[in-house]
Amino acid sequence: MTLSPSMQNPAANHGVFVHESSYLDEGAVVGEGSKIWHFCHVSSGAVLGRDCVLGQNCYVGSRVVIGDHVRIQNNVSVYDNVTIESEVFVGPSAVFTNVNNPRSAFPRKNAFRDTVVRRGASIGANATIVCGHEVGECAFVAAGAVVTKDVLPFALVAGVPARRIGWMCRCGEKLPESLTCTECGRRFAKGPVGLSELAESQPVAT
């Protein structure tokens, strides 16, 4: 059964806004304070955290988990087997896949591959995240990039296929060679799996 806000939408009891043109299937879970704008469809079984925003014309599959404070811009479909952790930004018309070698005549629903976007990452407009990969914590995928392998934490990647061209601070500024953010003062160190924020790092008050 498909519910809309005009049809006893249970989300309305938890401070959730769902535009009247959108559909929230029975069995979907949406956290308090989230907003679902025009022409969206959230499937039964999907989990959407607190204070999330779905822009216009978004789709969320039934085997999708989205954390808190996630911003998904217009025209994004989040297909089954995608997990998006908290505080992630997904730009307009970004693409997620869940099968590596799709054929219309040969359904491969048993071949879906998991995709994980870690906390605080940003994905630019029109970027493509090929399934089976992980976008690391606070990584930044540039607009139009095609991710075909794992993205390290705090990495800045761009191009087709996406390659690392720098490092990004947690606050969203590109890091200089010193790996100390000129905007907020956070300090980082390189490791075998990307950057890590130094424990003694003290962000500059704004």
N, C-alpha and C positions, 0 to 999 in steps of 0.2 A: 504494500500500500504506500502511495506517495502522498506526503503531506505538504501543504504550503501554509504560510502564516495565516491565511484566511480560513484554514481548516483545522482548528484546534492544535496548532503547532506546539508540542511540549517544550520546545526550546524557549518559547516566549516566557516561560516560568523561571528561567535561569538567566535573565538579562541578556539573552541572545537576540540579535536583530537579523531577520531573514527577509529580504525584499520579496514583495508579493509575486514577482516574476520568477523566483527561484524555488527549488524543490529540495527538501530535506527528507530523505527516505526514512521510514520507520526503522529503528535499529541503529541509525547513525548517532554518534555521541559528539556533542559540541559543547565546549567549555564556556563558562560564564564570561560575558563581556565580548564574545566574538561577534563579528559582523560578516554577513554573507550578502553581497550586493547582487545586482541585476543578472538574471539569466544563468544562474549557477545550479549545479546538481551535485549534491553530496549523497553518495550511495550508502545503503544499509551496510553496517559493519565498519564504516570509516570512523576514525577517531580524530577529532580536531580539538586542540587544547584551548586554554583560556586566552582571551584577549587576542584572538587571531583575526585577520582580515582576508577575505576572498574578494578580489576585484570582479569586475563584470566578466561573464562568460567563462567561468572556471568549472572544472569537473574534478571530483575527488572519488577515486575508486573504492571498492568495498574492502580491500586489503591494504589500506593506507593508514599510517599513523603520523600525525602532525603534532608537534609539541606546542608549547605556550609562546605567545607573542610573535607568531609567524606572520609575515606579510607576503601574500601571493597576489601579484598584480594581474591585470586583465589577460584573458585568453590563454590561460595555463591549464593543461590537463595533467593531473597527478594520478598516474595509473597504478594498478595493483603492484604490490611488492616494493613500493617506494616508502621510505621512512624519512621524515624531515624533523630534525630535532628543534629545540626551542630557539627563538630569536634569529631565525633564518629569513633572509629576504630573497624572493624569487621575482625577477623582473618580468615585464610583459612579454607574452608569446614565447617564453622559455619552454623547452620540450623535454619531457622525460620519456624514456622507452622502457619496455620490460621484456622484449624478445630481441635477440641479436640478429636473427635471420628470418624475418617474417615472410610468409607466403600466404596469399589469400586462399589457395587451394589446399594448404596443409596447416590446419590449426595447430598452434603450439602452446596452448594454455598450460600444459604441464612442463613447459621449458622456461617459465618466467624466471628472471634473475633479479636478485635483490639489489636495490640501490639505496645508499644511506647518505644523507646530507647532514653533517655534524653541526653542532651548536654554533650559532653566530656567523655561519657562512653567508655569502652573498652570491647570487647568480644573476648575471646581466641579461638584458633584453635579447630575445632570439637565440640565446645559448641553448645547446643540446647536451643533455647528460645521458650518454649511452649506458644502458643498464649493466649491472654487475660491478659497478665501481662505487668508490666512496669519495665524497668531497669532504676534506678534513675541516676541523674546527677553525672557524674564522677565515677560511680560505675565500678567495675572491675570483670568480669566474667572469671574465670580461664579456661584454656584449658580443654575440655572434660566435663565441668560441664553441668548439665541439670537444667535449671531454670523452676520451677513449681509454683513459687509465686513471688510477687513483690520483687524487689531488692532495698533496701534503698539507698539514695544518699550517695556516697563515700564508700559504702560497698564493701568488697572483699569477693566474694563467690566462693566456690569450691565444687566438689563432685556430687554424684547422689543420691537423688536430691541435688541441690545446697544449701549449708548453709553458713551463714556468718562466716568467720574465721579471720576477721580483718577489718581494715579501710584503705583506700587509699587516698593519697593527690591528689589534682588537677593535680600535675605535674607527677603523676604515681608512686610515691614511697610509700611503705607501711609505715603507721604511727606507731610510738611507742605509749606506754601507755599515754604519756604526750599529745598526739594529736598535737604535734608541729613537723612539717616535718624537718628532719635532712638534707634534700637536699636543700629545697628552703626557709625554715623558716615560711611557712604559718602555722597559728594556727586555730584549730577547736574546736567546743564544741558539745557535744552530745545533741540531742533533741528527741522528740517523733517520728520524721520521719527521723531518720538518723543524719548524721553530718551536721553542717552548718559552713561555714568559718567565722571567726570573722572579724568584720568590720575593726578593727585596725591591722589586719594581714598584715605584710610587708614582701613580699618575698625577699630573699637575692639576690642581684645582682650577675650575673655570667659573 
